[in-house]
Amino acid sequence: MVTLGNLVRLAPLDIDTLPSHPALELTVTRKRPRRASEDEAVATETPRKATQAVNESEPSTIDVNGRPNLGPFIKAVLDEAVTFIDSTLPATFKPGSEKSSAPAAAKVQILKREITSAELSNIAWLDSKIPRDTPGQFEIMEEAWVARKSRHANRQDKGTATFSELDYSLRVSHSEHEGKYTPDVFDTYKVLDWAVQDDSTEEESNFANYQQITMSSTYSNDEDLVHLMTYKVFEMCHRLPFPLSTRVFPVLVITAKTGTNDFIVVQIPVDIKTLQEAFYSNGRNITEGNSALKRKKPILGFAMSKQRCVLTADNEIEWTMATASDAKGWLPMWAQKMGIPGAVVKDVGLVVKWIHGHRAKNAGNWMTSSDAKDI
């Protein structure tokens, strides 16, 4: 039986589950989630001693403020996402038909899986490496997952892309690039940003098989800078056809190289309505937006995705993506389920089309210094 993780879920992370940041310390935080083993220890010891007794044999995942430490948090999310793509998806998703996604030459296969509320209720929400509160009865939503798989020739040619081109488009500056190749995205608003650089052996050991880790879309062309850690929360803003309201999806974005020729991108829904640095989630946009579209009151939805690219031994790029979402509002879930597979397939063509345009603009010189300034 495949175990489900507790972090990359449709039930959004609240701000108490995020690593420390000065802006978060201005909000009212709850007492951190506590494992059952700690509760037992509390009966006979002080809370501080109980926590030490539980964690003395392993590196601490919680800081002095009761928030997850940055390193263990990133690694837990990446481990969960990689396991989901590499193991859970092929073992439990039902494969469907293949579709075309022009101008991409590759066929795109759709896969689906429903994760029920009963399955989600069995997740070890508190007794995990990074504990989080068990979502309430009405927060544990069934997750309708749609995934796609496609294989692309690794070359600069019509209808395809090189691994470096896909890496730049999907992993580097992920959110900003998504706003450029997705027509219905009208804003990618950066809410929070963390940046930590640590070359210590202890920090390196936290990340095992991961390199060039970012919790952001900050670009660096320094291939040796493998300990640059940046973290951003974005509000991804989508316009929908009339009469539907605009949708805003607040997400935490984490990306990493998982080897020389493979990488992963993770987006997790996060609840930031009480955060003053938010723009759309707390309604600031209604009075401060710089256009009529950005001043509209949006509906806040939830969306998560995990995507992974691997350069195979036969010089093809295997691109896998899985997503689940709830656009909220009066749009029923059955209607959302009908539209998501088509949108997922279409994204492949949108990325390849954007790569072709970027390639032509730079005369084949894909990663230039001007690109870094432009993103």
Buried (B, 14 or more C-beta within 10 A) or exposed (E): EEEBBBBBBBBBBBBBBBBBBEBBEEBEBEEBBBBEBBEEBBEEBEEEEBBEBBBEEEEBBBBEEBBBBBBBBBBBBBBBBBBBBBEBBEEBBEEBEBBEBEBBBBBBBBBBBEBEEEEBEEBBBBEBBBBBBBBEEEBBBBBBBBBBBBBBBBBBEEBBBBBBBBBBBBBBBBBBBBBBBBEEBBBBBBBBBBEBEBEEEEBBEBBEEBBBBBBBBBBEEEEEEBBBBBBBBBBBBBBBEEEBBBBBBBBBBBBBBBEEBBBBBBBBBBBBBEBEBBBBBBEBBBEEBEEEBBEBEBBBBBBBBBBBBBBEEEEBBBBBBBBBBBBBBEBEBEEBEEEBBEBBBBBBBBBBBBBBEBBEEEEEEBBEEEBBEEB
